[in-house]
Amino acid sequence: QVQLAESGGGLEQTGGSLRLSCAATGRTGRTLSDYVMGWFRQAPGKEREFVAAITRSGGITYYAGSVKGRFTVSRDNAKSTVSLQMKNLTPEDAAVYYCAASRRTYSSAADYATAPKYDYWGQGTQVAVSS
């Protein structure tokens, strides 16, 4: 089992940047490299949606079309952290952002983008963007 804690949310202006972090802690014997990691977000009144994902080694990343080219997901397995660098923010990016972890291996981008495929979730961090 792994516990996830997001941080770095806040209020930013349109066009600004924020960097979210997700710290992972878990039982002895498991490291962050055991997990596929994803970022999802949920705005008020909307479904939770996929933002980005990264494979165990960090060698492959996936992005939702709405954030591709603006957001970058990365991980530091030695520090047990996953980050989401967000640039050129728009009001449409405002949401609660969640990091998630999965121990399973997937073969398609669609799997990485599917919330039920993830086993563990953080509590979320709020991102607000003023126009």
Disulfide bonds with the S-S distance in Angstrom:
Cys22-Cys99 1.98
